[in-house]
Amino acid sequence: MFKIIKNKIKDNKEFLKDNFILFSGLFILNILGYFFHFYAGRKLGPEDYGIFGSLLSLIYIILMPLNSLQTIISKFVSNFKVKNDYEKISYLVSNSLKKLVIYGVIITIIFLLLSPIIASFLKVSNIISLIILSSFIILGIVVLVIRGALQGLQKFKILGLSYIMEGVGKFIGGFLLIYIGFGVNGAIGGLVISYIVALILVSIYIFKFLKIKKEKFDSKEIYKYSLPVFIMLISLTLFYSIDVLLVKHFFDSDMAGYYAALALLGKIIFFGSLSVSMVMFPKVSESHILNKDHKNILYKSLLLILSFGGLISLFYFIFSKFTVNLLFGADYLEITNLLGLFGIVMTIFSLIYVLAFYYASINKTKFIYLLVLFNLLEAILIWFFHNSLMQIIIILLILFGILFLIMILGVKGNAKLDINYSSIQ
């Protein structure tokens, strides 16, 4: 009995410690990122910041599918780590980098060819911003593959440090470029610099690891697992990007700028709790392989996010005017009555995000149909009902609330939502 209690305490300490390490790295990244955004919002003004906000949503759409690389690499590195197959990990990472950089070049060329159409839809007159944006694709591939390896190996210290360095690069680079006078192009350039800085750090660690002898293996299971994870991450990203893009399309420049600022403040909850899913994913995956209980890890993760999101949302309700005025200035006070409600929206979305990663970590993927369905519902409802920003937030609140209930009931009901893909044995 005492041994069981001791092991429970040890497991909780390790879970909380890893969460604290990664949370600290992501917290510093986000704090520096938000300082950069608050400076950009004030310096650029609502109209140009609205353009930057729409381009930022485009970045999320580009990067989050690429984040499937981090999730997939993390999943299989975690599987190999359980069996001490480090030679296979070395082969997986090096082979992934070689192949995916080639694909990255092709995607970059396609993106550049489509950039005039994208610029027209988003009402962006300066196409140079999109050209700068295209560099994210190859940079993102390399950084995310390496971060996936670090996450799967549960090297949370070096992973957290890479996020800190990304934040430093974004804050200093973006601040200087905007200050010099590059405007929206400078803001996008700051984000590119942040990835270059992060890449330098993670490369120093992982290239030493890649010197290990490589052992080839059958990669069919990776490809089989990749597609559902890819679709999952696209769907999750669309949930907090569709609204920003459609607001930019349907509303005037100032209203789009207000909503971009509102979305950014709301994402404090999402990005602030992102470490929880990143720590949970390899731990649940490992427990699943070892046939250990993993629902308790999920419940602890949900509780952490609910606590964090609830506190921030409460703060937004009580101090909305103070928050907006302090961080964005008096030009953005239009959004004060929306801030607390949007905090609740992003808290529910953060819970959905963790549930999605939980399902993916135990090889259940049928829930992805739900995500795609709710993406379509979000787009259709906002397309036809966009009389005000409040109406859009109400749509998001209802959709996310229903989706969360369905997904949490799937966990409780043990699985009417599963199509199983065997992990590598």
N, C-alpha and C positions, 0 to 999 in steps of 0.2 A: 504493500500500500504506500509506504513512504517512498519507495523507489519510483512508483508511478507519479506521485506528487512532485518529486524532485525533477523527473524528466519533463513534466509539464511546465514547471517553472523555468527550466533550462531552455525549453523550446520557445517559450514566450519571450525570454530575455534575448535569445538570438534573433527572433523575428522582429522585436522592437528595436534592437541594436542595428540590424541591417536597414530597417526602415528609417531610423534616425540618421544613419550615415548618408543614405541616398537622398532622403528628404532634405538634409542640410545642403548637399550639392545642388539639388534642383531648386531649393529655396533661394540660394545665392544667385543661381542663374536667373530665376524669375524676378528677384528683387532688382538686379542690375538691368534685366530686360525691361522691367516696368519703369525704372528711372529713365531709361532710354526712350520708351514710348511716351512718357509724360512730357519729356523735353521735346520730342518730335511733335506731339499734339499741340503744345503751346507754340512752338516755332513755326510749324507748317500751317496751323489754322484749320478750322473744320473742313474746308473744301479739299485742300491737299491731303489732309489726314484721312479723309474719306477715301481718296484714291489709294493711299498707302494701306488703309484697312482692307480694301478689296484685293489688293495685290498680296497682302498678308494671308488672306483666306485662300488665295491661289497657291501660295507657298504651302499651306497646310494640306491642300489637296494633292500637291506634288509630293510632299515629304511623307505624309501618312501612309500612302501605299508603299513607299520605300521603307517605312517603319515595319512593314511586314517582314522585311529582311531581318531586322533586329529580332523580331519575335520568333521567326522560324529558326534562325541561327541559335538563338538562346534556347529554344526548345530542344534541339538535337544535341547541342553542346552539353546541356544538362543531362540528357539521356546517356551520352558517352561518359560524362564525368562520373555518374553513378557506378559505371563498370571500369573506371580508370583507363578508358580507351583514349589516351591523350594523342596518340598517333593519328587516330581518326579525326579528332578535333582539329589538329594541325592541317590535315588534308582538306577537311570541310571548309575551313576559313580561307586557305590559300586558293583553292579551286573556285570558291564563290567569288572572290575578288577578281580573279582573272576573267571569268565569264561575264559577271555583272557590269564591269566597267565597259565592256564592248556594247552591251545592251544600253547602258547609260548614254553612250555617244549617239546611238541611233535615236533614242528618245529625245535627246537634246536637239538634234537636227529637226525632228518632227515638230517639237515645241516651237522652235524658231520659225519654221514655215507657217505655223498656225498663229503666230503672235499678232499679225494684223487683225485677224478675226476676233481674237481674245480682247485686244485693245478696243475694238469697236463696240463689243458687247458691254464692256465695263466703262465705256466712255472715258478711256485713258488716251490722251493725245500724244504723250511722249512714249514711244515704243522702246526707247533705250532702257527704261526700267524693266521691261520684259526680257530684253537681251541679257541684262545683268542677272535677272532672276533665273535664267536658264542654267547658270553655272551651279545652282543648287543641286541639280540632278546627279551629276557625277560625284560632287563632293558628298552629297547625302548618301549615296550608295556605299562609298568607302567607309565613311564615319559610322554608318549604321550597322554594317557587317561586323566591324571591329567591336562596336559597343554590344552587339548581340553576343559575341564570344565572351566578353567580360561579364555580361549579365548571366549567361548560362554557367560560367565558372564561379559565379557569385563573388566576383572581385568588385565588391561595391565601393571600396575606397577609391580605386583608380577610376572607376566609372563615375563616381561622384565628383572627383577632381576634374574630369574631362568636362562635366557640365559647368563647373565653376569657371574654367578657362574659356569656355564658350561664352559665358556671361560677360567676362572681362573684355573679350574681343568685341562683342556686340556693343557694349556700353561705350568703350573708348573709341572704337572705330566709327560707330554710328554718330556719336556725339561730334567728333571732329569733322566728319564729312558734311553733316548738316550745318555745323557752325561755319565752315568754310563757304557754304552757299550752294551745295549740290542738291538741296531740297529732297524730293521724293527719291531721286536716284541715289542720293547719299544715304538715305534711310535703308534702302534695299542693299546698298554696298556694305553697310555696317553688318547686316545679317550674313552676308557672304564671308566677311572677315572673321566673324565668330566661328564659322564652320572650319575655316582654314586653321585657326588657332587650336580648336578641339582636335582636328585631324593630326596635327603635329604631336600632341601629347599622347593620344591613344596609339599612334604608330610606333612610338618609342617602346611602349610596353609590348604590344602584340607581335612586333617583328622579332623580338627575342624569343617569344613563345613559338613562332613559326619555324624556328631553326630545328625544332624537334623532328625526328624521323616521321615521315608521313606514311599512313596505311590507307590504301584505297578501299572503298566499300561501295555497295550497291546503293545508289542515291534515289531509287524510284520512290521510296517512302517520303523523301523530302519533297519531291515534286507533287506527290499526292496531297501532302499536308499544306503545301504552299498556296494553292488556289483558294481554299476556303479562308485561310488567314488573310490573304491579299484582299479578298472581297470584304471580309470583316472590317479591316482597317480602313478601307475606302468608305464603307458605310458609316463607321463611327466618325470619321473625319467630316463627311458630308453633313452630319447632324449639326455641327457647329460652324459650317461654312455656307451651306445653302442660304440660310437666312441673311447673312452679311452680303452675299453676292446679289440676291434678289432685292434687298433694300437698296443697294447701289444702283440696280437697274431701274427700279420703280420710283424711288424717291429723289428729291432734288439733292444737290451736293451737300448742303448744310445738314440735312436730315441724315444722309448717309454717314457724314462725319460724326454726328451725335451717336448713331447706332454703332459705329466702329469703336467709339470710346466706351460705350456701354458693354459691348461684347468683350472688349479687352479687360474691363473690370470684372466681368463675370468669369472670365477664364482664369482669374486668380485662383478661384476654387478648383477648377479642373487641373491646371498645371501645378498648383500647390499640393494636390493629392496624387499626382501622377506616380510618385515614388512607390505608393502602396501597391499598385498593380504590377509595377516592375519587380518589386521584391516578391510579391505573391506568386507570380507566374512560374519561375523556376522551382520554387519550393513546393507548390502544388504538383507540378509536373514530376518532380522527384518522388514525392509521397505517393503519387498515382502509380508510378512504375514499381515502387516497393510495396504496393498494396497497403499503404497506411491511410488512416483517416485524413482527409484533406478539407472537409467542409468547415472544420473549426478555423482553418487558416482563412477561408473565404469570409466567415462571419466576423472575425477580428478585423479583416480588411474593410468590410462594409461599415463596421462600427467606427473605425478611425476616420473614414471619409465623411460619414454622417456627422460626426462630432465637429470635424474641421469645417465642413460646408455649412453646418448649422450656425456655428459661431460667426463666420464671415457674413452670412446672410443676415443674421440678427444685427450685426454691426452696420450693415448697409441700410437696413430699415431705420435704425435709430440715428445714424450719422450720415445720411445720404448727401445732404447739401455740403457738409464739411468735407466729405471724401472727394466729391466731384470738384469742388472749388480748389481744394488743396492740390489735387493731382493733375487736373486738366485746365483749371481756371474758370472764370465766370462765363466764358463763351459757351460752356457745355452744361450749364445748369438746367437746361431743358430735360435732362435725363434723370433728375433726382427722384422723381416719383416712380421711376421704372426700376431703379437699381436693386432694391430689396427683392422684388419679385424675380428679377433676372438671376439673382443669387440662388434662389430656390431652384430655378430651372437648371442651372449649371451643377447644383448639388445632386439633383436627380440624375442628370446625364453622367456625372462622375461615378455614381453607383452602377449605372448601366454599363459603363466602360469596364469596371472591375468584374462584373458578372460575365461580360463577353470574354474577357481574358481567362476567367475561371473555366468556362466551357471549353475554350480552345486548349487550355493546358491539360485537360483530361480527354482530349480528342473527340469532343462532342461539337458538331458543327451545324446541325439542322437549324439552330437558332438564327443562323445567318439569313435565312429566308425572311424572318421577322424584321431584321435590321433593314434589309432592302425594301420590304413593304413599307416600313415606317419612313424611310427616306423619300419614297414616292409620295406618301401622304403629306409629308412636310412640304415638299416642293409644290404639290397641287394646291394645298390649302393656302399657302402664302401667295401663290400665283393669283388665286381668285379672291382672297380676302387680305387686303393690305391697306385698309383705310387709315390705319395709324400704327405706330410702333407698339403700342399697348396690345393691339389686336394680334400682332405677330408673336408677342411674348406669351399671350394666352394660348395660342395655337401650340407653341413649343411646350408649355407647361402641361397641357392635356395629353399631348402625344407622348412625351417622355414619361409622364405618370403611368399611363396605360402600359407602355412597353416595359417599364421597371416591374410592375406587378406581374405581368406574364412571365418575365424571366426569373423572378425570385420564386414564383410558384413552380417553375420548372425544376429548380434546385430542390425545393421541398418535396415535390412529387417524384423526385428521382428519375426524371428523365424521360420524358416523352419527347425530348428535343435532341435526341442523339443519333448521329450517323458516325460510327467509329472508324477511325483510321489507325491501324496498328502502328505503334512506334517501332523504331529500329531495334531489333533484338540483338 
